[in-house]
């Protein structure tokens, strides 16, 4: 299956950045594997060590519950029967552990590119979170260094702590550098170079004020952070 198959099914053209990342394997968290795991294998043990140091998109900076969808998952995506897919045209590309969905929103174009939305699985709410795919990446990588919950961190970084997490974030930044604009790279590089500030429940490299100011300065557009209902009335 190739990207063209998905575009034909959804009558949709992915933006150039998405296509470039796809072509370079940057959207493939399976490292090219298409066969099922054997009984003594799993993703964490078999695939992750191969991609950890040169990670695909948002492997660590997407969040602890973030996962890029496989090509077959996008093509065969089963829309919830309550979703009004005739009124709202979504092209999914990622999900969370709770099955909340990240998707291109075909109904909204900003400067000739499709906006990105976050669709809640257990609520009739969809939030518009970025005006294009590049801004989505930048926003996720900013949010990855704000208010990092200690309990969530402990699950993957029990031994190395925030320092280990930061190493992985820097690897994510190294991988995405060739693809996103220089200004975004410079901003992320400066933030990621900081020493962490620790509170009772979390760590962070960026304050809430800095996060809000950066989003407003670089990512703002009319519909940003607006919410609409996506289910059949």
FIZAKOL-820274 format. One record per residue: x, y, z of N, C-alpha, C in turn; residue number from 1. Coordinates in steps of 0.02 Angstrom, whole numbers. Each point is the difference from the previous one (the first is absolute). Last residue first. Example, Ala and Ser with C-alpha at 12.3 -4.5 7.8 and 13.67 -1.06 7.14 Angstrom:
// FIZAKOL-820274
[site [642 -112 354] [42 59 3] [-39 55 37] 2]
[site [15 -286 -4] [-45 59 0] [45 60 0] 1]
***
This chain:
// FIZAKOL-820274
[site [-1318 737 751] [-49 28 47] [-59 -46 10] 233]
[site [261 -67 -56] [-65 9 -32] [-50 27 51] 232]
[site [261 55 42] [-46 -58 -3] [-65 18 -34] 231]
[site [193 146 59] [11 -39 -61] [-46 -60 -7] 230]
[site [41 268 122] [-28 -67 8] [6 -38 -66] 229]
[site [174 200 84] [-66 -11 -30] [-22 -72 12] 228]
[site [196 212 76] [-27 -69 8] [-68 -4 -33] 227]
[site [251 158 -3] [-74 -2 2] [-23 -73 -1] 226]
[site [233 78 -15] [-27 -21 65] [-76 5 5] 225]
[site [93 127 -206] [43 -37 46] [-34 -11 67] 224]
[site [-74 123 -209] [-36 -58 28] [41 -38 53] 223]
[site [87 201 -116] [-67 14 25] [-32 -59 37] 222]
[site [261 8 5] [-45 14 -56] [-70 1 28] 221]
[site [282 -33 91] [-68 28 5] [-34 6 -68] 220]
[site [231 -74 72] [-48 -48 -24] [-71 27 -4] 219]
[site [205 119 80] [19 -36 -61] [-55 -43 -31] 218]
[site [-26 143 202] [43 37 -46] [9 -35 -66] 217]
[site [-123 -101 181] [-36 58 -26] [41 38 -53] 216]
[site [100 -183 111] [-56 -23 -42] [-36 59 -31] 215]
[site [166 48 156] [31 -27 -61] [-54 -24 -48] 214]
[site [-66 78 215] [27 55 -41] [28 -25 -67] 213]
[site [-73 -159 161] [-57 38 -28] [24 55 -46] 212]
[site [165 -122 115] [-35 -43 -47] [-57 38 -34] 211]
[site [118 108 171] [40 -5 -61] [-34 -44 -52] 210]
[site [-101 18 212] [-2 65 -34] [38 -3 -66] 209]
[site [7 -186 143] [-66 6 -31] [-4 65 -40] 208]
[site [245 -94 28] [-55 18 45] [-66 3 -38] 207]
[site [225 -158 -45] [-35 59 -24] [-57 14 48] 206]
[site [136 -188 22] [51 43 -29] [-29 66 -23] 205]
[site [-72 -200 200] [-14 39 -60] [61 40 -23] 204]
[site [-130 -203 183] [60 34 -23] [-20 43 -61] 203]
[site [-154 -100 228] [21 -1 -71] [68 33 -10] 202]
[site [-130 -21 212] [-30 -52 -41] [29 -6 -70] 201]
[site [76 160 170] [-18 -59 40] [-22 -58 -44] 200]
[site [158 162 -124] [-51 16 49] [-17 -64 38] 199]
[site [219 97 -165] [-38 -53 32] [-51 29 49] 198]
[site [157 64 -237] [-27 25 63] [-47 -52 29] 197]
[site [218 -25 -183] [-70 -10 21] [-15 35 66] 196]
[site [181 83 -189] [-4 -46 57] [-72 -3 23] 195]
[site [60 61 -261] [-6 24 69] [7 -56 51] 194]
[site [-7 -12 -248] [67 5 30] [-3 20 73] 193]
[site [-194 -13 -146] [23 -67 18] [69 1 33] 192]
[site [-98 203 -84] [-38 -26 56] [27 -67 24] 191]
[site [99 95 -191] [12 43 59] [-37 -26 60] 190]
[site [-38 -107 -206] [69 -12 22] [16 40 63] 189]
[site [-208 36 -109] [2 -64 36] [70 -15 27] 188]
[site [-24 191 -134] [-39 9 61] [3 -64 42] 187]
[site [99 -6 -213] [38 42 46] [-36 9 66] 186]
[site [-110 -116 -175] [57 -38 24] [39 40 52] 185]
[site [-175 109 -113] [-26 -49 48] [57 -42 30] 184]
[site [59 148 -170] [-21 38 59] [-27 -47 53] 183]
[site [61 -87 -214] [57 16 43] [-21 37 63] 182]
[site [-171 -172 -125] [33 63 -14] [51 19 54] 181]
[site [-49 -260 -54] [-41 57 20] [40 64 -6] 180]
[site [97 -215 -59] [-66 3 -32] [-40 62 18] 179]
[site [224 -84 82] [4 12 -72] [-67 16 -32] 178]
[site [16 -51 242] [32 62 -22] [0 11 -76] 177]
[site [-75 -196 139] [-49 42 -36] [32 64 -27] 176]
[site [126 -164 129] [-31 -33 -58] [-43 46 -41] 175]
[site [101 76 204] [51 -13 -51] [-31 -30 -63] 174]
[site [-137 27 188] [15 64 -31] [52 -8 -56] 173]
[site [-51 -188 132] [-58 19 -42] [14 64 -38] 172]
[site [158 -63 157] [4 -44 -58] [-59 14 -48] 171]
[site [1 110 205] [51 28 -43] [11 -43 -62] 170]
[site [-145 -79 166] [-29 59 -33] [50 31 -48] 169]
[site [74 -177 135] [-44 -24 -53] [-34 58 -37] 168]
[site [134 51 186] [43 -29 -53] [-43 -23 -58] 167]
[site [-112 73 192] [27 55 -38] [46 -24 -56] 166]
[site [-87 -157 154] [-53 25 -44] [26 56 -44] 165]
[site [141 -82 166] [-7 -49 -54] [-53 21 -50] 164]
[site [28 132 192] [60 5 -42] [-3 -48 -59] 163]
[site [-168 -2 170] [-10 52 -51] [61 7 -45] 162]
[site [-1 -233 115] [-36 60 19] [-6 50 -56] 161]
[site [105 -232 28] [36 59 -25] [-35 66 15] 160]
[site [-90 -217 71] [71 3 19] [33 65 -20] 159]
[site [-231 -41 -52] [7 -11 72] [73 7 23] 158]
[site [-142 45 -214] [66 25 18] [13 -8 75] 157]
[site [-207 -61 -113] [49 -14 -52] [71 18 20] 156]
[site [-183 27 156] [-17 -60 -36] [52 -20 -51] 155]
[site [7 205 129] [27 -59 35] [-14 -64 -39] 154]
[site [-91 210 -69] [71 -6 -15] [29 -64 29] 153]
[site [-221 60 54] [5 -24 -69] [73 -11 -20] 152]
[site [-36 93 211] [-25 -68 -1] [2 -29 -70] 151]
[site [60 227 32] [50 -45 28] [-23 -73 -2] 150]
[site [-71 200 -175] [-24 -33 61] [51 -52 24] 149]
[site [31 230 -141] [9 -72 -12] [-13 -37 65] 148]
[site [-19 249 -91] [-39 -36 51] [2 -76 -12] 147]
[site [103 112 -200] [-39 37 49] [-36 -47 47] 146]
[site [128 -56 -200] [47 23 51] [-34 43 53] 145]
[site [-113 -96 -193] [37 -56 29] [48 21 55] 144]
[site [-129 152 -138] [-38 -28 56] [36 -57 35] 143]
[site [95 95 -196] [-1 49 54] [-35 -29 62] 142]
[site [0 -126 -194] [67 0 28] [9 54 52] 141]
[site [-206 -18 -118] [11 -60 41] [69 0 33] 140]
[site [-50 176 -151] [-39 5 62] [11 -61 44] 139]
[site [101 0 -213] [31 50 44] [-37 5 66] 138]
[site [-94 -137 -167] [63 -29 25] [33 47 50] 137]
[site [-190 81 -111] [-18 -55 46] [62 -30 31] 136]
[site [26 156 -172] [-17 32 63] [-20 -51 53] 135]
[site [40 -80 -216] [62 25 29] [-12 34 67] 134]
[site [-186 -74 -129] [37 -55 31] [65 23 32] 133]
[site [-202 177 -13] [30 -46 -49] [43 -52 36] 132]
[site [-132 160 117] [-23 19 -66] [30 -43 -55] 131]
[site [-65 -67 265] [54 28 -41] [-26 14 -70] 130]
[site [-142 -81 180] [61 10 38] [58 29 -41] 129]
[site [-285 -44 38] [46 19 -54] [65 23 32] 128]
[site [-194 -177 98] [36 63 9] [47 12 -59] 127]
[site [-241 -145 72] [61 0 -41] [31 69 6] 126]
[site [-203 -163 133] [39 60 -8] [61 -12 -44] 125]
[site [-184 -139 128] [-18 27 -66] [35 67 -10] 124]
[site [92 -215 151] [-39 62 3] [-15 23 -71] 123]
[site [139 -189 53] [-55 -9 47] [-41 63 10] 122]
[site [191 -11 -151] [-35 -63 -9] [-62 -6 42] 121]
[site [126 224 -110] [-8 -37 62] [-43 -62 -12] 120]
[site [165 145 -168] [-69 -25 8] [-4 -42 63] 119]
[site [156 202 -126] [5 -52 51] [-72 -20 17] 118]
[site [127 124 -232] [-48 -1 56] [14 -58 47] 117]
[site [111 171 -214] [6 -62 39] [-48 5 59] 116]
[site [0 122 -263] [11 5 72] [3 -69 32] 115]
[site [68 60 -262] [-54 -23 44] [20 6 73] 114]
[site [84 165 -206] [15 -64 32] [-55 -18 49] 113]
[site [14 209 -130] [3 -55 -48] [20 -67 30] 112]
[site [-41 200 134] [56 12 -46] [14 -61 -43] 111]
[site [-166 -76 149] [30 63 20] [63 10 -42] 110]
[site [-244 -161 7] [65 15 -28] [23 69 24] 109]
[site [-198 -201 64] [31 65 15] [70 4 -30] 108]
[site [-150 -194 -14] [-46 56 -4] [33 69 8] 107]
[site [108 -219 22] [-9 20 -69] [-46 60 -8] 106]
[site [170 -89 192] [-71 18 -4] [-12 31 -69] 105]
[site [186 -184 124] [-10 58 -45] [-75 13 -4] 104]
[site [88 -122 222] [-19 -8 -70] [6 66 -38] 103]
[site [26 -159 250] [26 58 -35] [-14 -9 -75] 102]
[site [-127 -115 229] [29 -2 -67] [26 68 -22] 101]
[site [-60 -174 230] [-12 66 -28] [42 5 -64] 100]
[site [2 -193 148] [-32 1 -66] [-28 68 -19] 99]
[site [138 -64 194] [-72 1 12] [-40 2 -65] 98]
[site [238 8 0] [-18 -64 32] [-76 -5 12] 97]
[site [64 160 -198] [25 -7 68] [-20 -68 27] 96]
[site [51 85 -268] [-49 -11 52] [34 1 69] 95]
[site [23 67 -294] [30 -18 64] [-55 -8 52] 94]
[site [-48 53 -230] [70 -19 -9] [34 -20 66] 93]
[site [-260 53 -148] [38 -13 60] [73 -19 -15] 92]
[site [-199 148 -116] [49 -48 -24] [48 -13 58] 91]
[site [-269 108 -34] [62 -9 36] [45 -51 -35] 90]
[site [-235 163 -32] [45 -47 -35] [69 -1 34] 89]
[site [-273 67 54] [69 13 20] [46 -53 -30] 88]
[site [-231 -6 -54] [7 71 14] [73 19 14] 87]
[site [-56 -224 -37] [-23 35 -60] [8 76 9] 86]
[site [47 -153 176] [55 3 -49] [-23 29 -68] 85]
[site [-70 -12 264] [-33 25 -60] [52 10 -55] 84]
[site [-4 -175 220] [32 57 -33] [-38 19 -63] 83]
[site [-51 -191 142] [-31 63 21] [30 61 -35] 82]
[site [81 -227 -28] [-66 7 -32] [-35 65 19] 81]
[site [270 -28 -17] [-53 -14 48] [-68 14 -33] 80]
[site [209 -67 -152] [-29 58 34] [-57 -21 45] 79]
[site [220 -131 -94] [-72 -9 11] [-27 60 39] 78]
[site [224 -53 -174] [-26 31 61] [-76 -6 4] 77]
[site [179 -79 -164] [-57 -39 24] [-33 30 62] 76]
[site [190 106 -105] [-41 -22 -56] [-64 -34 24] 75]
[site [162 65 160] [-30 59 -32] [-49 -21 -54] 74]
[site [124 -168 102] [-48 26 48] [-35 63 -28] 73]
[site [176 -103 -120] [-61 -40 -6] [-54 25 49] 72]
[site [214 101 6] [-32 14 -63] [-66 -38 -6] 71]
[site [75 58 246] [32 -35 -56] [-41 13 -63] 70]
[site [9 176 209] [-35 -56 -29] [40 -32 -55] 69]
[site [98 133 222] [-16 8 -71] [-36 -62 -25] 68]
[site [2 89 259] [23 -52 -46] [-21 17 -72] 67]
[site [11 87 289] [-7 17 -71] [27 -57 -43] 66]
[site [-3 44 248] [-56 -40 -24] [-11 9 -75] 65]
[site [172 115 126] [6 -70 23] [-57 -44 -25] 64]
[site [95 214 -141] [-35 -12 62] [2 -73 18] 63]
[site [114 113 -186] [-72 0 -12] [-40 -5 64] 62]
[site [245 -13 -25] [-28 67 11] [-74 5 -16] 61]
[site [133 -200 -36] [2 16 71] [-37 65 15] 60]
[site [-4 -78 -222] [3 -63 37] [-1 11 75] 59]
[site [-19 152 -207] [-34 6 65] [0 -65 40] 58]
[site [85 -36 -244] [-34 61 24] [-35 -10 68] 57]
[site [200 -167 -45] [-50 28 -46] [-37 57 35] 56]
[site [254 -64 80] [-72 -15 5] [-42 29 -57] 55]
[site [247 -75 77] [-20 39 -59] [-75 -8 -10] 54]
[site [89 -101 188] [51 53 -8] [-12 43 -61] 53]
[site [-150 -188 54] [6 45 56] [47 59 -13] 52]
[site [-65 -205 -134] [-20 67 -21] [12 54 53] 51]
[site [45 -240 25] [25 15 -66] [-12 73 -21] 50]
[site [-82 -98 208] [73 10 1] [29 18 -68] 49]
[site [-239 -48 15] [23 63 31] [76 8 3] 48]
[site [-116 -204 -81] [4 57 -46] [34 60 33] 47]
[site [-28 -208 123] [24 -18 -66] [12 60 -45] 46]
[site [-86 11 231] [62 -40 1] [31 -8 -69] 45]
[site [-207 118 31] [49 31 44] [67 -36 -2] 44]
[site [-190 -87 -120] [27 61 -30] [56 29 43] 43]
[site [-28 -260 16] [-49 54 6] [34 63 -27] 42]
[site [37 -296 23] [15 67 -24] [-54 49 21] 41]
[site [9 -248 23] [52 28 43] [20 71 -22] 40]
[site [-166 -127 -118] [-21 -3 70] [51 31 47] 39]
[site [-5 94 -250] [0 -67 28] [-16 2 74] 38]
[site [-87 190 -177] [53 -19 46] [-7 -74 19] 37]
[site [-87 96 -243] [-17 -2 72] [60 -20 43] 36]
[site [38 130 -236] [-21 -66 24] [-16 2 74] 35]
[site [91 184 -131] [-71 -10 -16] [-27 -66 25] 34]
[site [221 198 25] [-26 -68 13] [-75 -2 -14] 33]
[site [148 199 -11] [-7 -41 -60] [-30 -68 10] 32]
[site [30 160 180] [65 -9 -32] [-3 -47 -60] 31]
[site [-178 93 151] [14 -72 -2] [66 -16 -35] 30]
[site [-107 219 23] [26 -20 65] [16 -75 3] 29]
[site [-27 196 -197] [-6 -72 11] [33 -19 67] 28]
[site [-2 215 -118] [-65 -10 30] [-11 -73 19] 27]
[site [199 83 -111] [-6 36 63] [-68 -6 33] 26]
[site [102 -82 -220] [-11 -47 55] [-9 33 68] 25]
[site [24 103 -227] [62 -13 36] [-7 -47 59] 24]
[site [-189 67 -132] [49 -28 -47] [65 -19 34] 23]
[site [-167 115 125] [-22 -67 -18] [53 -35 -43] 22]
[site [30 226 47] [13 -41 60] [-19 -72 -12] 21]
[site [-52 151 -169] [72 -6 5] [19 -44 60] 20]
[site [-227 54 -32] [24 -46 -52] [75 -11 4] 19]
[site [-100 159 142] [-22 -67 19] [27 -52 -49] 18]
[site [36 226 -52] [40 -21 58] [-17 -71 21] 17]
[site [-129 104 -176] [68 -20 -19] [43 -25 58] 16]
[site [-267 -28 23] [45 56 -13] [71 -25 -16] 15]
[site [-221 -148 -62] [41 18 59] [47 57 -17] 14]
[site [-242 -58 -110] [71 5 -17] [38 21 63] 13]
[site [-251 -131 -64] [37 48 40] [73 -1 -22] 12]
[site [-205 -153 -18] [-4 56 -46] [35 61 31] 11]
[site [-10 -229 89] [-28 58 35] [-10 61 -45] 10]
[site [89 -206 -89] [-56 -20 42] [-35 60 32] 9]
[site [199 32 -126] [-58 -16 -43] [-61 -18 42] 8]
[site [204 40 112] [-26 62 -29] [-61 -13 -44] 7]
[site [115 -184 89] [-36 36 53] [-30 64 -28] 6]
[site [136 -125 -142] [-60 -38 15] [-43 35 52] 5]
[site [215 87 -57] [-51 14 -51] [-65 -37 15] 4]
[site [197 -41 128] [-37 59 21] [-55 18 -49] 3]
[site [68 -256 7] [38 62 -4] [-46 59 19] 2]
[site [24 -292 24] [-42 60 0] [44 62 0] 1]
***
